[in-house]
Amino acid sequence: MKNKIRKILLTTSVVLAAFTFTACGGSDDNAEAGDAAQTADDSAENAEDSSTGETDNELMEKYASVQELLDDPSVRESLEAEISNAGMEESGMSMEVLAEDNKLVYCVIVEDSSLADALASNLDILEEGFDDSASDMGTVAASLSDAVDIENPVVIFRYVRSDGTEIASREYTAADATAADDTAADEAAAADAAAADAAADSTAE
């Protein structure tokens, strides 16, 4: 059962990685419309940008809230398409992307009651899954501030039963992406050092 749970969590992580940036990047239609609207003023704006040091992100109009972001029809359509394409139903789960207290919430709904019970009984495996998602979720939190007028954005990864009862959840901030990357770099360095030591020992023998 634990191996099955790990496989399901891996599937969930892959799904998240596939569309985490959909919510933060806005729509292609919006980008094209923005490009068309700015074409006439590009020369003047570029001159102003050089003198003020403003970046494209600072000039781009942001959503007022996470809810407003998710209410954008093109963003919602993209999210729903990604969720549909993921085929999570085959694993007895579904997913919703929500706004909650101006936080972006990825909510995995475990429709299968036996699977929900198994997850609740193996919270250590869920925690491993949350750890594995730290880099992706932290990166989403960091990029969320580019799309939404919000400071210190938070992204939540949550598992719930079909009745809405929470099984487990984790909050992520931009700092989690940095921490996860640092941990990965440290582990890679340690592995390289161990490999070098093993090679040296082998040569000495």
Disulfide bonds with the S-S distance in Angstrom:
none
